[in-house]
Amino acid sequence: MKKIVLTLLAFLLLTCQSAFAANPYPRTLDNGNLVFVAGHMGYGIYAIRSSVDVQLYQPPKYQIAINSITVNVDTGQRGDVEIHYFRYNWDTKTVYYYSQQKDTWLKWDLNCTYSFATGAPFVPNLAEVAFVSAYNMKFYGNKLGYTYGSWQRVIPESLYQALGI
């Protein structure tokens, strides 16, 4: 009986450790001003909510700028601040982002699998943080996209929880 209890306890400890290790990035920093949007190789990309700048308000069209910052999750050291620009169409639920590398506006394809190597996978989360921070309402909400071979939410519910909406 003692072996069974110890085995179960060891299993539970390993399970808990792997669950915590699965996402080492804090959801928010600086009392919620920095919101986690993506992570890669020990660095988290955080949206800076206080930096939101509404540049166009012509419903159903909007344009918003927001800054992001990288944070080393092991040391807490912060990197450079980058500015991002997004255009939204409420009626079609489409987002365009400005690519500084290509010097053009690109449509975010909800049915494409993006990676850090091929594109900017943080775009929908960062765009959503900008929209929620500007208007206190969800842009994508429960909208689904077809990625990784199945229909999935574009924005995870955990992001909305971190934003308090």
C-alpha positions as CSV (number, residue, x, y, z in Angstrom):
1,M,0.0,0.0,0.0
2,K,2.8,2.4,0.9
3,K,4.5,1.7,-2.5
4,I,1.3,2.5,-4.3
5,V,0.9,5.8,-2.4
6,L,4.5,6.8,-3.1
7,T,4.1,5.9,-6.7
8,L,1.0,8.0,-7.1
9,L,2.7,10.9,-5.2
10,A,5.7,10.7,-7.5
11,F,3.4,10.6,-10.6
12,L,1.5,13.7,-9.3
13,L,4.7,15.6,-8.7
14,L,6.0,14.9,-12.1
15,T,2.7,15.8,-13.7
16,C,2.6,19.1,-11.8
17,Q,6.2,20.0,-12.7
18,S,5.6,19.4,-16.4
19,A,2.4,21.4,-16.3
20,F,4.2,24.4,-14.8
21,A,7.2,23.9,-17.1
22,A,4.8,23.9,-20.1
23,N,4.4,27.7,-20.0
24,P,7.2,29.4,-18.1
25,Y,6.0,32.9,-19.2
26,P,4.0,35.0,-16.8
27,R,0.7,36.0,-18.3
28,T,1.2,39.6,-17.2
29,L,3.9,41.9,-15.8
30,D,3.9,45.4,-14.3
31,N,0.5,45.1,-12.7
32,G,-1.1,44.0,-16.0
33,N,0.4,46.7,-18.2
34,L,2.6,44.1,-20.0
35,V,0.5,41.2,-21.4
36,F,2.1,38.0,-22.8
37,V,1.4,37.5,-26.5
38,A,4.0,34.9,-27.5
39,G,7.2,33.1,-26.4
40,H,10.2,31.6,-28.0
41,M,13.4,30.1,-26.7
42,G,13.1,31.7,-23.2
43,Y,12.0,35.1,-24.4
44,G,8.5,36.4,-24.0
45,I,6.9,39.0,-26.2
46,Y,4.7,41.3,-24.2
47,A,2.3,43.9,-25.4
48,I,2.5,47.3,-23.6
49,R,-1.1,48.2,-23.0
50,S,-0.3,51.8,-22.0
51,S,1.3,52.5,-25.4
52,V,-1.9,52.0,-27.4
53,D,-2.5,54.8,-29.9
54,V,-5.7,54.9,-31.8
55,Q,-4.8,56.3,-35.2
56,L,-8.0,55.8,-37.1
57,Y,-11.5,55.5,-35.8
58,Q,-14.0,55.2,-38.7
59,P,-16.2,52.2,-37.8
60,P,-16.1,49.5,-39.2
61,K,-12.5,50.5,-39.9
62,Y,-9.8,51.1,-37.2
63,Q,-6.1,51.5,-37.0
64,I,-4.2,51.1,-33.8
65,A,-0.5,51.2,-32.9
66,I,0.9,49.4,-29.9
67,N,4.4,48.7,-28.5
68,S,5.8,45.3,-27.5
69,I,8.9,44.4,-25.5
70,T,10.8,41.2,-25.2
71,V,11.6,39.8,-21.7
72,N,14.1,37.1,-20.8
73,V,12.0,34.8,-18.5
74,D,15.1,33.5,-16.7
75,T,16.7,36.9,-15.8
76,G,13.8,39.3,-16.2
77,Q,16.0,41.4,-18.5
78,R,14.1,43.5,-20.9
79,G,15.0,44.1,-24.6
80,D,14.1,46.6,-27.1
81,V,10.7,48.2,-27.6
82,E,9.1,47.7,-31.0
83,I,6.1,49.4,-32.4
84,H,3.4,47.5,-34.4
85,Y,0.6,48.9,-36.5
86,F,-2.7,47.1,-37.1
87,R,-5.7,47.8,-39.4
88,Y,-9.0,46.2,-38.5
89,N,-12.3,45.7,-40.4
90,W,-15.0,44.9,-37.9
91,D,-17.5,43.8,-40.6
92,T,-15.2,41.2,-42.1
93,K,-13.2,40.5,-39.0
94,T,-9.9,40.9,-40.8
95,V,-6.7,42.3,-39.5
96,Y,-3.8,43.8,-41.5
97,Y,-0.4,44.4,-40.0
98,Y,2.3,46.6,-41.2
99,S,5.5,44.7,-42.1
100,Q,8.5,46.9,-41.6
101,Q,10.7,44.4,-43.3
102,K,8.5,44.4,-46.5
103,D,7.4,48.0,-46.1
104,T,3.8,47.1,-46.8
105,W,0.5,46.1,-45.1
106,L,-0.1,42.3,-45.0
107,K,-3.4,40.5,-44.3
108,W,-3.3,38.1,-41.4
109,D,-4.5,34.7,-42.7
110,L,-6.5,32.9,-40.0
111,N,-6.1,29.7,-41.8
112,C,-2.4,29.6,-42.0
113,T,0.1,28.1,-39.5
114,Y,2.7,30.8,-38.7
115,S,6.0,30.2,-36.9
116,F,8.8,32.5,-35.8
117,A,10.8,31.3,-38.8
118,T,8.1,32.1,-41.4
119,G,6.2,35.0,-40.0
120,A,5.0,36.7,-36.9
121,P,2.9,34.2,-34.9
122,F,2.2,36.8,-32.2
123,V,0.2,39.1,-34.6
124,P,-3.4,38.0,-33.7
125,N,-2.7,38.1,-29.9
126,L,-0.9,41.5,-30.2
127,A,-3.6,42.9,-32.4
128,E,-6.3,41.7,-30.0
129,V,-4.5,43.3,-27.0
130,A,-4.4,46.6,-28.9
131,F,-8.1,46.4,-29.7
132,V,-9.2,45.4,-26.3
133,S,-7.0,48.1,-24.7
134,A,-8.4,50.8,-26.9
135,Y,-12.1,49.9,-26.9
136,N,-12.6,47.4,-24.0
137,M,-14.2,44.9,-26.3
138,K,-13.1,41.8,-28.1
139,F,-12.3,41.9,-31.8
140,Y,-12.0,38.2,-32.6
141,G,-13.9,36.8,-29.7
142,N,-14.9,33.2,-30.4
143,K,-13.8,33.3,-34.1
144,L,-12.2,30.1,-35.3
145,G,-9.3,29.6,-37.7
146,Y,-8.1,26.4,-39.4
147,T,-4.5,25.8,-38.2
148,Y,-2.5,22.7,-37.3
149,G,-5.1,20.5,-39.0
150,S,-8.1,21.5,-37.0
151,W,-10.5,24.4,-36.2
152,Q,-9.2,26.4,-33.3
153,R,-9.9,29.7,-31.5
154,V,-7.9,32.5,-33.0
155,I,-7.5,34.0,-29.6
156,P,-7.1,31.7,-26.5
157,E,-9.5,32.4,-23.7
158,S,-6.5,32.8,-21.4
159,L,-5.5,36.0,-23.2
160,Y,-8.9,37.5,-22.5
161,Q,-8.6,36.5,-18.9
162,A,-5.2,38.2,-18.6
163,L,-6.8,41.3,-20.1
164,G,-9.7,41.1,-17.6
165,I,-12.4,41.0,-20.2
